[in-house]
Amino acid sequence: DQKEQLAIQRLFKKEGGILFAHGFDKLRKYYHVREFEKKIREKTKAKYALAVSSGTAAIKISLLAMGIRSGDEVITQAFNFIATAEAIASIGAKVIICGIDDTLNMCPVDLEKKITKKTKAIIPVHMLGVSAEMNKIKKIANYYSIPVCEDVCEAFGGKYDRKSLGLIGKCGILSFDFGKIITTGEGGAIITNNQKIYNFAREYHDHGHKNKKIARGNDSADKFGFNYRMTEIQGIIGKVQLTKLEKIIRENFKRYNVLQKALSKNFRIRHIPNNSETTYEAFIFLEENKNIRKKIISLLNKSGFGTKNLPDAIKWHCSYFWGRGLERKQIKNSIKSKNKLSKSIAIPISLRKKIKDYQALAKKLYRIKSI
Ligand SMILES: *Cc1c(COP(=O)(O)O)cnc(C)c1O
C-alpha cells in the first residue's frame, strides 16, 4: 500500500537514491538491505540472515555452502516447486524425489528408502504454509549425518516446536517473489544459526567478496562467487512488508477457520503436524470421487475463488511432470504422490476475499458433499 510507496520515494528524495546494498557510504543515510536482514533475524530469531535476489538463488547458494558438488545426490519431495529441482541440478547434483505423506510434504518413511552413500543433502519443502514432519526427518538425517536445508519459500512465518521454520535444519530458504506471503517483487533469503554457512553464502552471493573492512576493489579475488545481491528498493519494500506478516497470518486464519469448522467432518483435510503453526496459505483436502471433485472445482472457479496450484498448476508443483529435467527413475518415484495430489484441491486463502465470502463458500461446499 502507500507505506511501501512512500518509503521508496524517501529513498530518492531524501536519502541519496543509492540502489546498491553496499558502498557509497558518504552519499547514503541507510543500508536498507542490511536492515531488512536484521529484521528477518529478529522475526525468526535466526543468528544470521542473508538477503539475495531470489529463493531459487538462495537454495543454490545453500547447497554450495553445505559442500554439495557435482555428482552428489540431493533428496527433495514430489510436491514442490520446480525451482528446488532446478537449483540442485544447476550445480550438477542429482535430484532424488521422495514421496509425500498426509502433510503432503516429505514422507519420512520414504526418505529413509531414498538415502544412499551419495546422499549429501535433504530438502524438505513446507508447501503452502504447512510444515513437514521435521522431527522424524531430522532423526533420519542425523542418523546418516546428512544436512537438512528447509525450503520455507511458501511458509515464512510458520513454526515447528515453537521455532521458526528454517531453523530446524542447518539452514532455511525464504522467497519474497510476488506470489509469496510477503513480497519484494523478486527476492529471497537464507536464514541459519551456522556461521560457516552464512560466511560462505555472504561471500558467494557477492562475487566472493569477503565481508571484511578491505575496500571491495582491493579484496583479493581468491574465490569465485556470483552476483545474487538484493537491491535497496527490494530491501525497503521488504522492511515494510515484514511489519505486516503477523497480521496477514491472523487474517488468513480467520478465513481458514471458517472452512475448517464447516468442512472438517465431511472432508479429508490435509494433515498439519500437531507441534506446528501454519500460515494458512490454502485450505487443502482430498476428494476421491471424481464427479464431486469436478463439481467442487467448477464451483470454486465460478465463484471467483479459483484453486491454488492444486489442481490448476499441478505441472509446476509435482515432480511427476518434470520429465525434461528429471531422470525416468525419479518420475517413477513421483507416481504415488502424483495420484494423491491429483485428488487434492487447494482453496486459496486470500485477504482480498471477506470472511463472509468464505462462509458462503463453505455452505455451498457442504451441500455438494452431502447430496
Ligand atoms: C517460490 C518458490 C521457490 C523459488 O523462489 P523464487 O524467489 O521465486 O526464486 C522455491 N521453492 C518453493 C517451494 C517456492 O514456492
The ligand as an SDF file (V2000), in Angstrom:
LIG
                    3D

 15 15  0  0  0  0  0  0  0  0999 V2000
    8.6740  -19.7000   -4.8930 C   0  0  0  0  0  0  0  0  0  0  0  0
    9.3800  -20.9280   -4.5260 C   0  0  0  0  0  0  0  0  0  0  0  0
   10.7500  -21.1010   -4.7580 C   0  0  0  0  0  0  0  0  0  0  0  0
   11.5730  -20.1280   -5.5320 C   0  0  0  0  0  0  0  0  0  0  0  0
   11.5460  -18.8270   -5.1060 O   0  0  0  0  0  0  0  0  0  0  0  0
   11.8090  -17.6210   -6.1340 P   0  0  0  0  0  0  0  0  0  0  0  0
   12.0340  -16.4710   -5.2000 O   0  0  0  0  0  0  0  0  0  0  0  0
   10.5870  -17.4630   -6.9710 O   0  0  0  0  0  0  0  0  0  0  0  0
   13.0280  -17.9540   -6.9050 O   0  0  0  0  0  0  0  0  0  0  0  0
   11.3530  -22.2570   -4.3070 C   0  0  0  0  0  0  0  0  0  0  0  0
   10.6550  -23.2060   -3.6700 N   0  0  0  0  0  0  0  0  0  0  0  0
    9.3420  -23.0870   -3.4330 C   0  0  0  0  0  0  0  0  0  0  0  0
    8.6190  -24.1780   -2.7140 C   0  0  0  0  0  0  0  0  0  0  0  0
    8.6570  -21.9610   -3.8800 C   0  0  0  0  0  0  0  0  0  0  0  0
    7.3330  -21.8810   -3.6910 O   0  0  0  0  0  0  0  0  0  0  0  0
  1  2  1  0
  2  3  1  0
  2 14  2  0
  3  4  1  0
  3 10  2  0
  4  5  1  0
  5  6  1  0
  6  7  2  0
  6  8  1  0
  6  9  1  0
 10 11  1  0
 11 12  2  0
 12 13  1  0
 12 14  1  0
 14 15  1  0
M  END
$$$$
